[in-house]
Every structure is written in C-alpha cells, then in structure tokens.
Amino acid sequence: MSTHTTEPPDSPTGVDSRELPLAALLALATAVFITSLTETLPAGVLPAMSAGLGSF
C-alpha cells in the first residue's frame, strides 16, 4: 500500500489561493459603510433640518 499526498497545483499568478483578498474585502467594506451612511444619515438629521426651517 502506498500513500501519496497530492499538493494543490501552483496558482498561475503565484498567489496562494488560501490568502484572504484583503484589498477586495477593504473595498467591499468601504462601499457598504458609505452606502449605509448615505442612506441613514439623512433620516437622522431630518428633525434638525425641520427645526431650522421653523416647521417643527
């Protein structure tokens, strides 16, 4: 009985496929943060805006 261990083939780009794609994750996290900020910030400042207009 022979035991063989097969190693995964080398990636053509030379990057280990098990590494986290940090640049892509950072870009995604930034996009999610900015999107959620621009969607929720106006709702949070509406009372202050209406008070400044004298209608609250």
HUJO-V554895 format. One record per residue. N is the residue number from 1. RES is the residue in one small letter. BURIAL is 1 if it has 24 or more other ideal C-beta (glycine too) atoms within 12 Angstrom, else 0. Layout:
n: (N | N)
res: (RES | RES)
burial: (BURIAL | BURIAL)
//
This chain:
n: (1 | 2 | 3 | 4 | 5 | 6 | 7 | 8 | 9 | 10 | 11 | 12 | 13 | 14 | 15 | 16 | 17 | 18 | 19 | 20 | 21 | 22 | 23 | 24 | 25 | 26 | 27 | 28 | 29 | 30 | 31 | 32 | 33 | 34 | 35 | 36 | 37 | 38 | 39 | 40 | 41 | 42 | 43 | 44 | 45 | 46 | 47 | 48 | 49 | 50 | 51 | 52 | 53 | 54 | 55 | 56)
res: (m | s | t | h | t | t | e | p | p | d | s | p | t | g | v | d | s | r | e | l | p | l | a | a | l | l | a | l | a | t | a | v | f | i | t | s | l | t | e | t | l | p | a | g | v | l | p | a | m | s | a | g | l | g | s | f)
burial: (0 | 0 | 0 | 0 | 0 | 0 | 0 | 0 | 0 | 0 | 0 | 0 | 0 | 0 | 0 | 0 | 0 | 0 | 0 | 0 | 0 | 0 | 0 | 0 | 0 | 0 | 0 | 0 | 0 | 0 | 0 | 0 | 0 | 0 | 0 | 0 | 0 | 0 | 0 | 0 | 0 | 0 | 0 | 0 | 0 | 0 | 0 | 0 | 0 | 0 | 0 | 0 | 0 | 0 | 0 | 0)
//
